[in-house]
């Protein structure tokens, strides 16, 4: 844990977007996320934005999903963040990430499509931190019709 704490920058916020790509779900997607949360608290970095997944907090929907094990790891990491930390968290739950150029337009708080460009997701994560938006919220996200800055401002 001390290694993680030392590796964290002097910052006001952490965006946790690490993932194992399905190779080590427990070690990285679950336990790694929790260790970063704990290190952030010890280092007094109170703002924590977690990149999660659509449906991560709906375990009844995991069964028979090809992403079942991934969603289970995300579920417990998200639950830990909500119930076992004092962090000013935001959990972003995008639909499927795709490697397309970002449109700069999204839907936040609902799902309007089944995909998100990685560019749009990155812009939303940064916007949530910069605008202190969505604190103590779980936010659904998909590609949509609203410019990212306006969609984030509506969260406040």
C-alpha positions in Angstrom: 0.0 0.0 0.0 2.9 2.4 0.8 4.1 2.0 -2.8 0.7 3.1 -4.2 0.5 6.0 -1.7 4.0 7.1 -2.8 3.2 6.8 -6.5 0.1 9.0 -6.2 0.8 12.5 -7.2 0.1 15.6 -5.1 -3.3 16.2 -6.4 -6.8 17.3 -5.6 -8.5 14.4 -7.3 -7.9 10.9 -8.7 -9.5 9.4 -11.8 -9.4 5.7 -11.5 -9.6 4.3 -15.0 -7.2 1.3 -14.7 -8.4 -2.1 -15.9 -6.9 -5.5 -16.5 -8.5 -6.0 -19.9 -10.1 -9.1 -18.3 -6.7 -10.7 -17.5 -6.6 -10.1 -13.7 -10.0 -8.9 -12.6 -9.6 -9.6 -8.9 -6.0 -8.2 -8.6 -6.5 -5.0 -10.7 -10.2 -4.2 -11.3 -11.2 -5.0 -7.7 -8.3 -5.1 -5.2 -6.2 -2.6 -7.1 -9.1 -0.1 -7.1 -9.7 -0.6 -3.4 -5.9 -0.1 -2.6 -5.9 3.1 -4.6 -9.0 4.3 -2.7 -7.3 3.6 0.6 -4.1 5.3 -0.5 -6.0 8.3 -1.6 -7.7 8.6 1.7 -4.4 8.2 3.6 -2.9 10.9 1.3 -6.0 13.1 1.9 -6.9 13.2 -1.8 -10.7 13.4 -1.3 -12.1 13.5 -4.8 -12.2 10.1 -6.5 -13.8 9.5 -9.9 -14.2 5.9 -10.8 -14.6 4.6 -14.3 -17.0 1.7 -14.0 -19.4 0.0 -16.4 -23.1 -0.1 -17.3 -24.9 -2.3 -14.9 -22.1 -2.6 -12.4 -24.4 -2.1 -9.5 -27.1 -4.4 -10.7 -25.9 -7.9 -9.8 -29.2 -9.5 -10.8 -28.4 -8.6 -14.4 -24.9 -10.2 -14.4 -26.0 -13.8 -15.0 -25.3 -15.2 -18.4 -23.5 -11.9 -19.4 -20.2 -12.5 -21.2 -18.9 -9.7 -18.9 -20.2 -11.4 -15.7 -16.8 -11.8 -13.9 -15.8 -8.2 -14.9 -19.1 -6.8 -13.6 -18.7 -8.7 -10.4 -15.3 -7.2 -9.8 -16.7 -3.7 -10.7 -19.6 -4.3 -8.4 -17.5 -4.9 -5.3 -15.1 -2.1 -6.2 -18.0 0.4 -6.6 -19.7 -0.8 -3.4 -16.4 -0.4 -1.5 -16.1 3.2 -2.8 -19.7 4.0 -1.8 -19.8 2.3 1.6 -16.3 1.9 2.9 -14.7 5.3 2.1 -15.2 8.9 3.0 -14.2 10.0 -0.5 -16.1 12.5 -2.6 -16.7 9.9 -5.2 -18.4 9.8 -8.6 -18.9 6.5 -10.4 -19.3 6.8 -14.2 -21.1 3.9 -15.8 -20.6 4.1 -19.6 -22.0 1.7 -22.1 -19.5 -0.2 -24.3 -16.3 1.7 -25.0 -15.4 1.9 -28.7 -12.3 3.3 -30.5 -14.0 6.0 -32.5 -13.3 9.7 -32.6 -15.4 11.4 -29.9 -18.4 13.4 -31.0 -18.2 15.6 -27.9 -21.9 14.9 -27.3 -23.2 12.5 -24.6 -26.2 11.5 -22.5 -25.5 11.6 -18.8 -28.0 10.1 -16.3 -29.5 7.7 -18.8 -28.6 5.5 -21.7 -29.5 6.6 -25.2 -27.1 4.3 -27.2 -25.1 1.2 -26.5 -21.7 2.7 -27.0 -19.3 5.5 -26.0 -16.1 6.7 -27.7 -13.1 6.4 -25.4 -12.5 10.1 -26.2 -15.9 11.1 -24.9 -15.5 9.1 -21.8 -12.1 10.7 -21.1 -13.6 14.1 -21.6 -16.4 13.4 -19.2 -14.1 12.0 -16.5 -11.9 15.2 -16.7 -15.0 17.4 -16.8 -16.4 15.8 -13.7 -13.2 16.6 -11.8 -12.8 20.1 -13.2 -16.4 21.1 -12.5 -16.7 19.3 -9.1 -19.8 17.7 -10.6 -21.6 14.5 -9.7 -20.2 14.2 -6.2 -21.7 11.1 -4.3 -23.5 10.1 -7.5 -23.5 7.1 -9.9 -23.9 8.5 -13.4 -25.0 6.5 -16.5 -23.4 7.6 -19.7 -23.7 6.9 -23.4 -23.1 8.7 -26.7 -25.9 11.3 -27.1 -26.9 14.7 -28.4 -25.8 17.1 -25.6 -22.4 18.8 -25.6 -20.2 17.4 -22.8 -19.8 20.7 -20.9 -23.6 21.3 -20.9 -24.3 17.7 -19.8 -21.8 18.0 -16.9 -23.2 21.4 -15.9 -26.7 19.9 -15.6 -25.3 17.5 -12.9 -24.7 20.4 -10.5 
